[in-house]
Amino acid sequence: MNSPPLSPMEYWEIVKLKENVLEIEPEEFYIIRSSERFRLPPSVAVYAQAMTENFGELRIHYAGFVHPCFGLDRKDGAPLIFEIRGHNVRTFLRNGEVMAQLHFYRMSEEATNTPSYGNQELTLSNYFKKWGEK
């Protein structure tokens, strides 16, 4: 039996930048998206490597998918999604901080059947209702 989707407000909160800075609290978990957006042709794939998995008192992990045709269905492209966890002390991320290095790879053949992650935004899994949905 499937249970109804959970309210995200019971588990998550929206955190806003203060003066272009995101304050990372110790042992808290954050999901953020890049301000940059990408549109890949069917002949290119990308490997997104976090600049460092442990950046001072942070743990950074790339949490999305970047495959051929990523963001191609969107005029504005699709953002990268990152998971961040703070450790021990409060840390600050400035807007524009470099989170990952992208490695572009030309495919031996153009992709014809690609996953539907190209429309990703900063959304939670299907276990949760959409923000503001009752």
C-alpha positions in Angstrom: 0.0 0.0 0.0 1.4 3.4 -1.0 1.2 6.1 1.6 0.3 9.7 0.5 3.1 12.1 -0.2 4.6 13.9 2.8 4.5 17.6 3.4 8.0 19.0 2.7 7.4 21.8 5.3 7.5 19.1 8.0 11.1 18.1 7.0 12.6 21.0 5.1 12.7 24.8 5.2 13.6 27.3 2.5 16.7 29.2 3.4 17.4 32.5 1.8 20.7 34.2 1.1 21.6 37.1 3.4 23.7 39.7 1.7 24.6 37.1 -1.0 25.8 34.6 1.6 24.3 31.2 2.6 25.0 30.4 6.3 25.7 26.6 6.7 24.9 25.4 10.2 26.8 22.5 11.7 25.3 19.1 11.0 22.5 20.6 8.9 21.8 19.3 5.4 21.2 21.6 2.4 20.2 21.1 -1.2 21.2 24.0 -3.5 21.1 24.5 -7.3 23.6 26.3 -9.5 22.8 29.7 -10.9 24.3 28.5 -14.2 22.1 26.5 -16.5 23.1 23.9 -19.1 21.9 22.6 -22.4 23.8 19.7 -23.8 23.6 18.3 -27.3 23.0 14.6 -27.8 26.7 14.0 -28.5 28.1 15.4 -25.2 28.0 14.1 -21.6 29.4 15.8 -18.5 31.0 14.5 -15.3 30.5 17.0 -12.5 33.2 16.6 -9.9 32.8 18.6 -6.6 35.8 20.9 -6.3 36.5 19.0 -3.2 34.2 16.7 -1.3 35.4 18.2 1.9 35.7 22.0 1.7 36.8 23.1 5.1 33.9 22.3 7.4 31.6 21.3 4.5 30.8 18.1 2.7 29.8 18.8 -0.9 28.2 16.2 -3.2 26.9 16.6 -6.8 23.4 15.3 -6.6 21.9 15.6 -10.1 22.4 14.0 -13.5 24.2 15.5 -16.5 23.7 13.3 -19.5 23.5 14.0 -23.2 20.5 16.2 -24.0 20.5 17.5 -20.4 18.4 20.7 -20.3 17.9 20.6 -24.0 14.1 20.6 -23.7 14.3 24.0 -21.9 15.0 27.3 -23.5 16.9 28.4 -20.3 18.6 25.0 -19.7 18.7 23.1 -16.4 20.8 23.8 -13.2 23.2 21.4 -11.4 22.0 20.2 -8.0 24.3 19.9 -4.9 23.9 18.4 -1.5 25.9 20.1 1.3 26.3 19.1 5.0 28.0 21.4 7.5 30.4 20.0 10.1 31.5 21.3 13.6 31.4 25.0 13.0 29.1 27.5 11.1 30.4 28.1 7.6 29.5 30.6 4.9 29.1 30.1 1.2 29.1 33.2 -1.0 27.0 33.5 -4.1 29.1 32.6 -7.0 31.3 30.1 -5.0 32.8 27.4 -7.3 31.2 24.1 -6.3 32.3 21.8 -9.1 34.6 21.3 -12.0 32.8 20.1 -15.2 34.5 17.6 -17.5 32.8 17.5 -20.9 33.1 14.2 -22.9 32.2 13.7 -26.6 30.1 10.5 -27.0 31.2 7.9 -29.6 27.6 8.1 -30.9 24.8 10.6 -30.3 22.3 9.6 -27.6 18.9 8.6 -28.8 17.2 7.5 -25.6 17.9 9.8 -22.7 16.5 10.0 -19.1 14.0 12.8 -18.3 16.3 14.6 -15.8 16.8 17.4 -18.3 14.0 19.3 -16.8 15.3 19.1 -13.2 15.0 22.0 -10.9 15.4 22.2 -7.2 12.7 19.7 -6.3 12.3 17.0 -3.7 11.6 13.4 -4.6 8.1 12.1 -5.2 7.8 11.1 -1.6 7.0 14.7 -0.9 4.2 17.0 -2.1 5.1 20.1 -4.1 6.0 23.1 -1.9 2.8 24.9 -0.8 0.6 22.0 -1.8 -1.8 20.9 1.0 
